[in-house]
């Protein structure tokens, strides 16, 4: 019988800080960068829990959602909600309460799911532009989302004007057209035990802005960027180019790139 995957979402609000009291202020700033502070800041965390199993012939469900909710309230929400993670969750008295470490803690301490459902994935979002994700048999990933605006014209020089219009439609407009692109960059690896981070966010942000966002923002792919010279800059080609540029410049393994062109069009490259 085929497996069905159910995803249930819960949320909790917590405060935390990136600060080791055994280090000097200078050492903390060197370790945690601009987020180093002896004072808490807070987030509305959103947790997606993926459960998988066969449909129960008696209930027509993989698992009763109420049972999932009860488990998550006990194992996750009551542990973190309304708490200062550094001060009120014992394991984080010393362990940095990063997104990666909090997700790792939830995964390791998650009780067995009700019935015959199996836990197969977790996604914990700290903000709409930053989340960590774990799936069975895959490494944990950290994803950061960015936005830039750019224009392009889809036109193949080897085709006639009529053939280009037939192939690309309105996207062949001689004046071009534009998008507000959303770029998701997912990296993987082992968190630094000192910081609890897969990568320093300031380093990731700096490289992605230098290589992609600042380079592409308010540009025309056909005319302003040398890497697309002689190419038809479809979103597939742009996505591959972004992946190649970041793979060779990031200090951590690049796991996946997703370029969202519109609410209906998204393009991914991964596992190369």
Number of C-alpha atoms within 10 A of each C-alpha: 6 7 12 13 17 18 15 15 15 15 17 18 16 20 19 21 20 25 25 21 10 9 11 11 15 10 14 21 16 11 18 21 16 12 15 19 17 14 10 15 13 15 13 16 19 18 25 17 20 19 23 19 20 17 17 12 8 6 9 10 14 22 22 13 14 9 13 18 15 12 17 23 17 12 15 19 20 12 17 20 17 15 18 19 24 21 14 13 13 10 13 18 13 14 17 24 25 21 21 22 20 19 21 18 15 17 16 9 10 15 13 11 16 17 13 15 22 17 22 17 19 23 20 25 21 19 13 11 14 18 22 26 23 21 14 10 8 10 14 23 23 26 19 19 18 17 16 18 16 16 20 23 22 24 24 17 11 8 11 11 13 9 13 19 16 11 15 14 12 14 18 19 15 11 9 16 15 16 14 15 20 19 26 19 23 22 24 20 16 15 16 11 11 12 20 20 20 24 20 18 17 13 13 19 15 15 17 22 17 12 16 20 20 14 14 18 16 16 17 19 24 21 13 13 12 10 12 17 12 11 16 18 22 16 18 14 14 18 20 17 17 19 23 15 13 20 18 11 14 17 15 17 18 23 21 19 25 20 25 20 17 11 8 6 9 16 16 16 17 12 7 9
